[in-house]
Amino acid sequence: MEIEVIAFKREAQGSSASRRLRSTGKVPGIVYGGTDAPMQIELDHNALYHALRKEAFHASVLSLTVDGNKQSVLLRDTQWHPYRQQVLHVDFQRVDKTHKIHVKVPLHFLNEETAPGVKTGGGKVSHVVTELDVTCLPGNLPEYIEVDIGALELGHSIHANDLKLPDDVEFVAHIQHENPAVVTITLPKGMKSDEIAPETPAEPAA
């Protein structure tokens, strides 16, 4: 699925120009990387705001059109107003289809309710991490990585290297080396495994 983003080249720069731009419902941004010079751009705030609420927008190669010219980019950074639902600035990085990229990809957890550690063990699923760094060519970038916990027992975990990645996609070196846990099933706080209620002593005969 190709996600399209429409932008326009921005001539006026500086903090005052950015404030004026935001007051008209626009968001200042920048496109950088590759062999071309960085370019200042502006985007429609409402369209960008709704796009940012979609998970795929953060982990996909986007088709950015600036004044009619298309280029492939990744979303690299967004700045938000401290208390308003307002995007203040956005950064995109150009990508080359022949060069590998490094991107955080979200994890989708499957079959939580049927995991033995939950269904029969009374445990609770804990998502240790919700995204992991991968490297691949832009055309191979997955929108998400599945984590199937349908067979996970109480007290056990699934680690990064246990996950099946799409072809030609791999975790970055430090993830492969550290092999962090991504999900685990533990007993709720205060409970013990195989907990037995204490017997009530019999009252002495009168």
FENLIN-V446063 format. One record per pair of residues at least 12 apart in sequence whose ideal C-beta (glycine too) atoms are under 7 Angstrom apart, sorted by the first residue. I is the first residue (numbers start at 0). J is the second residue. D is the distance in whole Angstrom. If there is no record, write none. Layout:
BEGIN
I:J:D
I:J:D
END
This chain:
BEGIN
1:62:5
2:55:7
2:56:6
2:59:5
2:61:5
2:62:7
3:62:5
3:64:7
4:61:5
4:62:7
4:63:5
5:64:5
6:28:7
6:40:4
6:41:7
6:42:5
6:63:6
6:64:7
6:65:5
7:40:7
7:41:5
7:65:7
7:66:6
8:38:6
8:40:6
8:65:6
8:66:5
9:27:6
9:39:4
9:40:5
9:41:4
12:39:6
20:41:6
24:43:7
24:44:5
24:45:7
25:41:5
25:42:7
25:43:7
25:44:6
26:41:7
26:42:5
26:44:5
26:47:5
26:86:5
26:88:7
26:89:6
27:41:6
27:88:6
28:40:5
28:41:7
28:42:6
28:88:6
28:89:4
28:90:7
28:91:7
29:90:6
30:63:7
30:72:6
30:91:5
30:93:6
31:92:6
32:92:4
32:93:4
33:93:4
33:95:6
35:93:7
38:65:7
40:65:6
42:89:7
44:86:6
47:86:6
47:89:7
48:86:6
51:77:7
51:86:7
54:105:6
55:142:5
56:74:7
57:74:6
58:102:6
58:103:7
58:104:5
58:105:6
58:142:6
59:140:7
59:142:6
60:73:6
60:94:6
60:137:5
60:140:6
61:73:7
61:74:7
63:91:6
70:93:6
71:93:7
71:94:5
71:96:7
71:137:6
72:91:4
72:92:6
72:93:6
72:94:6
73:91:7
73:92:5
73:94:6
73:100:7
73:102:6
74:91:6
75:90:5
75:91:6
75:92:5
76:90:4
77:89:5
94:137:5
96:136:7
96:137:5
96:138:6
99:134:5
99:135:6
99:136:6
100:134:7
100:135:7
100:137:6
100:140:7
101:132:6
101:134:5
101:171:6
102:133:6
102:140:6
103:130:5
103:132:6
104:130:6
104:131:6
104:133:5
104:141:6
104:143:6
104:144:6
105:129:6
105:130:5
105:143:5
106:129:6
106:130:6
106:131:7
106:143:7
106:144:5
106:146:5
106:181:6
107:143:5
107:145:5
107:146:7
108:126:6
108:146:5
108:148:6
108:182:6
109:145:6
109:146:7
109:147:5
109:148:7
109:149:7
110:147:6
110:148:6
110:149:3
111:124:5
111:148:6
113:149:5
114:148:5
114:149:6
114:151:5
114:184:6
115:152:5
116:151:5
116:152:5
116:153:4
116:155:7
116:184:3
117:184:6
120:152:7
120:153:3
121:186:7
122:153:4
122:184:4
122:185:6
122:186:6
123:184:7
123:185:6
123:187:5
124:148:7
124:182:6
124:184:6
125:182:7
125:183:5
125:185:6
126:182:6
127:179:7
127:180:5
127:181:6
127:182:6
127:183:6
128:179:6
128:181:5
131:144:7
131:159:6
131:170:6
131:174:6
132:170:7
132:171:5
132:174:6
133:168:5
133:169:7
133:170:6
133:171:7
134:169:6
134:171:5
135:167:6
135:168:4
136:167:7
139:165:7
139:167:5
139:168:6
141:165:5
141:168:6
144:162:6
144:164:7
146:162:6
146:181:6
146:182:6
148:182:6
151:184:5
153:184:5
153:186:7
154:184:7
154:185:7
155:184:6
156:180:4
156:182:7
156:183:4
157:181:6
157:182:5
158:178:5
158:179:7
158:180:5
158:181:7
159:174:5
159:178:5
159:179:6
159:181:6
160:175:7
160:178:5
END
